[in-house]
Amino acid sequence: QAVVSTQSTGTVTRTLVEFSSARISFLTLSTLVFYSSSAPLLSHNMGHPTVKEVQEKMQELINKYIELSKQDPEAEPSWQVLSKSGETKIYRKEEQKGDVLMDFLVATTLVEGVTAAEMTEVFHSKELKLKWDHTIEGDKLLETLDDHCAVYHQILKRVWPAAQRDIVYASHKQQLDIQSGEEHPSWIVCNVSCDHPSKPESDSSYTRASIEVVMFCQTIGKGPSRKDIKCKIVYSASVNPGGWAP
């Protein structure tokens, strides 16, 4: 049977634990990174055919998660807590789309000693991702669009007895405008499946999956030292494994 789903609560928790542990890349640095001098907006690349294909979806996700980050899950009736483990909480969030009431999983957590800019770098960087995401067998850069947007071909480790999957996706990292009450800008990473001429699905020896992944990060605290700051994370991932799942 074909399956389209969000990640399970166990998978989301494991992803956030492994991801959060990768902050060690920055803990040894005395200088806190809050800003980027070159943080282009998604619109800068909208003329590129690969980005144009998913630009509308990415902008929709950016707007959606900025609004979600402002909500209090404990006070909103549309949020239902599914799991709690330390600072990590997983919710089912209801969403009205036209006449249809849909739901999806959203995870939140707090990570001490790092900024939003640093944590999104851990999630966005190909080199750092391979150090903490153990579901990846191979990750190849297909095209760099700018310092914060690139297209990748990723091969996932096989989970027996299902066929092995691969993904082609655009990954965009963006520094957001400072909102009221914030000391520093929040950051967001959107990973959205797309087509790329160098890796057409018809030539793949794997079953092509598709993804829609968002990581929103917000710096809590002013600094000046790492013990004075935390990073609030809002994470969600929707995966269509493609083909037929046993």
C-alpha positions in Angstrom: 0.0 0.0 0.0 1.3 3.5 -0.9 2.0 5.6 2.2 2.2 9.4 2.8 2.9 10.3 6.4 4.7 12.5 8.9 7.6 11.0 10.7 6.6 8.8 13.7 7.0 10.3 17.2 10.0 7.9 17.9 11.7 9.0 14.6 11.2 12.7 15.4 12.6 12.3 18.9 15.6 10.4 17.7 16.2 13.0 14.9 16.1 15.9 17.4 18.4 14.1 20.0 21.0 13.3 17.3 20.7 16.8 15.8 21.0 18.5 19.2 24.1 16.5 20.0 25.8 18.0 16.9 25.9 21.4 18.6 29.3 20.4 20.0 30.6 21.7 16.7 30.0 25.2 18.1 30.4 24.8 21.9 34.2 25.1 21.7 33.8 28.5 19.9 34.0 31.5 22.2 32.3 33.8 19.6 28.5 33.5 19.3 27.1 33.6 15.7 23.8 35.4 15.5 23.8 37.0 12.0 25.0 36.4 8.5 26.4 39.1 6.3 25.1 37.2 3.2 21.7 35.8 3.9 19.8 36.0 0.6 16.0 35.6 0.6 14.3 32.8 -1.3 13.1 35.4 -3.9 16.7 36.0 -5.0 16.7 32.5 -6.6 13.1 32.4 -7.8 14.1 32.7 -11.4 16.2 29.5 -11.3 14.0 26.6 -12.7 14.8 24.3 -9.8 13.9 26.8 -7.1 11.0 28.2 -9.1 9.4 24.7 -9.0 9.3 24.7 -5.1 9.5 28.4 -4.3 5.8 28.8 -3.6 5.8 25.8 -1.3 8.9 27.0 0.6 7.5 30.5 1.1 4.3 29.0 2.4 6.3 26.9 4.9 8.4 29.9 6.0 5.2 31.9 6.7 3.5 29.0 8.4 6.3 28.2 10.8 6.9 31.9 11.7 3.3 31.9 12.9 3.6 28.5 14.6 6.6 29.7 16.6 4.5 32.5 18.1 1.8 30.0 19.4 1.8 28.5 22.9 1.1 24.7 22.3 0.0 24.3 25.9 -2.7 27.0 25.5 -3.9 26.4 22.0 -6.7 23.8 21.6 -5.5 22.9 18.1 -2.3 21.4 19.6 -2.4 17.9 21.2 0.6 16.7 23.1 1.7 13.2 22.1 5.0 12.7 23.8 7.3 14.5 26.3 11.0 13.7 27.0 12.9 16.4 28.8 12.8 19.6 26.8 11.5 17.7 23.7 7.8 17.7 23.1 5.9 16.3 20.2 2.4 17.6 19.3 -0.3 16.8 16.8 -1.4 20.1 15.2 -4.7 20.5 13.5 -4.9 22.6 10.4 -7.9 23.6 8.3 -7.3 23.5 4.5 -10.5 24.5 2.8 -13.2 22.2 4.0 -10.7 19.5 5.1 -9.4 19.3 8.7 -5.8 17.9 8.6 -3.2 17.2 11.2 0.6 16.9 11.3 3.3 16.3 13.8 5.3 19.2 15.2 8.3 18.8 17.6 9.7 21.5 19.9 12.8 21.5 22.0 15.4 23.8 23.6 19.1 23.4 23.1 21.5 25.1 25.5 24.6 27.1 24.5 24.0 27.7 20.8 22.3 30.3 18.6 19.6 29.9 16.0 22.2 30.7 13.2 24.5 28.0 14.5 21.8 25.3 14.8 20.5 25.9 11.3 24.1 25.6 10.0 24.3 22.1 11.7 21.0 21.1 10.0 21.7 22.7 6.6 25.4 21.9 6.1 26.0 18.7 4.1 29.3 18.0 5.9 27.8 18.5 9.4 24.6 16.6 8.5 26.5 13.4 7.6 28.1 13.5 11.1 24.7 13.2 13.0 22.1 11.9 10.6 22.7 8.1 10.5 19.9 7.4 8.1 21.9 8.7 5.2 24.1 6.4 3.1 25.3 9.0 0.7 24.7 12.7 0.0 25.8 14.4 -3.2 25.7 18.1 -4.0 24.1 18.6 -7.4 24.1 22.4 -7.6 24.9 25.4 -5.4 22.5 28.3 -6.0 24.1 30.6 -3.4 25.6 30.5 0.1 22.3 29.4 1.5 20.5 27.4 -1.1 21.6 24.2 -2.8 20.2 21.0 -4.5 21.2 17.6 -3.2 20.8 13.9 -4.2 20.6 11.8 -1.0 20.6 8.0 -0.8 19.0 6.7 2.4 20.1 3.5 4.1 17.8 0.6 3.3 15.3 -0.5 5.9 14.6 -4.2 5.2 12.3 -5.4 3.6 11.4 -2.2 1.8 13.3 -1.1 -1.3 16.1 1.5 -0.8 15.1 5.1 -1.3 16.7 8.2 -2.7 15.7 11.8 -2.6 16.4 14.9 -4.7 15.7 18.1 -2.8 16.4 21.8 -2.6 17.6 23.0 0.8 17.2 26.7 1.6 18.4 28.4 4.8 17.1 31.9 5.6 17.7 34.6 8.2 14.4 36.0 9.2 13.5 39.6 10.1 13.8 40.3 13.9 10.3 40.1 15.4 8.9 42.2 18.3 10.4 41.0 21.6 13.4 39.3 19.9 17.0 40.3 20.5 18.4 38.4 17.5 17.0 37.1 14.2 15.5 33.7 13.9 16.5 31.3 11.2 14.7 28.6 9.2 15.7 25.7 6.9 13.3 24.3 4.3 14.1 21.0 2.6 11.6 20.3 -0.3 11.8 17.7 -3.0 12.3 18.9 -6.5 13.4 17.6 -9.9 16.9 18.1 -11.3 18.1 17.3 -14.8 21.3 15.5 -13.5 19.2 13.0 -11.4 15.9 12.2 -13.2 13.7 9.7 -11.4 13.6 7.5 -14.5 17.4 6.9 -14.3 17.4 6.0 -10.6 18.0 2.5 -9.4 16.3 3.4 -6.1 12.7 4.2 -5.3 12.3 8.0 -5.3 10.9 9.3 -2.1 9.8 12.9 -1.5 10.1 15.1 1.5 8.9 18.4 3.1 11.0 19.2 6.1 11.2 22.4 8.2 13.5 23.4 11.0 12.7 26.8 12.6 15.3 28.1 15.2 15.0 31.1 17.5 17.7 32.4 19.9 16.5 32.8 23.5 18.7 35.2 25.6 21.2 37.9 24.9 24.5 36.4 25.7 27.3 37.4 26.0 28.4 33.8 26.9 27.1 30.5 25.8 25.7 29.7 29.2 23.3 32.7 28.8 21.6 31.5 25.6 19.4 28.7 24.3 17.9 27.8 20.9 14.2 27.1 20.6 13.6 24.6 17.8 10.3 23.9 16.0 10.6 20.9 13.6 8.3 19.0 11.3 8.9 16.4 8.6 6.5 15.0 6.0 7.7 12.0 4.0 6.2 10.2 1.0 8.3 7.0 0.7 7.1 6.5 -2.9 6.4 3.2 -4.6 4.7 0.6 -2.4 5.4 0.0 1.2 5.0 -3.6 2.5 
